[in-house]
Amino acid sequence: MESERFERVMAVMRREVPDRVPWSIWGHFPAVNWLDYYSWELAQRNGEEAARGHMALIRELDYKMDLLKVTPFYRFMAMQWGSKFNFKDNEEDAPTLSTTVKETKDWEKLWVLDPKKELREFVRTNEILSRDLRNTPVIYTIPSPIIQAMNGVGTPERVIEDMRKNPDALKQGMEIITETTIDFAKACVDTGIQGIFYGIGGGGRIWKDFTVPELEKWALAYDKKVLEAVDCEIKMLHICSTPEGNAQDQNLMESGWFKKYPVDIINWDAHDYTWLDKAKEIYGDTFAICGGLDRSYDSMRSGKIDQVEADVKKAIEDAGEGGGFMLGPGCTVYQDQPRASYNAVGRAVIKYGYY
């Protein structure tokens, strides 16, 4: 790919100084109030619907984002294994009705999903975006195997119990999920997109309920298998944290534990946890940094334009020096976030983001 946006983003991946701070915002498109002429549920079954929803987002904005992060329903692989979810009224949340793994013996029910069969429509989304977005880098969301196991394939309670009482059964399931994840991620990259957005910690329970040795064995070890198997230009690590558990538990974030991950750039909710300047001090010699946008009611979700601009300005001032910084949300923005907040970010980046 040859474009200003691509070169800007790649300069950040190399921890260099771009011409301007790049920016991106991601949510559960098309489950957004002002994209409701597309279907969130249909987008999980039809690759063209998902691609159309993401391209509609780009058309609707007054300012062009530097990178498009594609966000499927992150239980999309669990759906293919038979777990059931309640999609309703184009809401981004789809509560779990049933999981495939209910008992320990159910890990044996899993099989390696085929990117050309069960996961074909999700690959097709990338084929369309790679073909039609020739100047905008695209990355696709890939959920960590342990997060899939805990949130969709099974439950946190099932995984934690089997991890400690039936580890061989859990290992069998984890190996199938990991092989599926590798095959799928490779198929996505082969379509011509630029990389992956690798999500760990979904729901936050692993930070609270796993010991560090358990994290090393059941999260990091499988994550490294996926990340080391996939060859692409952009690998962004999303460290998902919630009030149920966050990356500061057991001093993980500030101890530098995430340096163990073979990625180019890290993303997390800096407003709720470690702020950008501290993270850049800890991780800046290893990773580029992405974050700084506050998706809360106090800023982007409420459409408070002055506050959005102030957030952009502060993030760039605190983390932009020396390059290696991309502006983005700490997690998916909410579906009711007004379009004006997206445009406010783009306008403020042009105002404050040039080096």
Buried (B, 14 or more C-beta within 10 A) or exposed (E): BEBBBBBBBBBBBEBEBBEBBBBBBBBBBBBBEBBEEBBBBBBBBBBBBBBBBBBBBBEEBEBEBBBBBBBBBBBBBBBBBBBEBEBEEBBBEBEBEEBBBEEBEBBEBBEBBBBEEBBEBBBBBBBBBBEEBEEBBBBBBBBBBBBBBBBBBBBBEBBBBBBEEBEEBBBBBBBBBBBBBBBBBBBBBBBBBBBBBBBBBBBBBBBBBBEEEBBEBBBBBBBEBBBEBBEBBBBBBBBBBBEEBBBBBBEBBBEBBBBEBEBBBBBBBBBBBBBBBBBBEBBBEBBBBBBBBBBBEEBBBBBBBEBBBBBBBBBBEBBBEEBBBBBBBBBBBBBEBBBEBBBBBBBBBBEBBEE
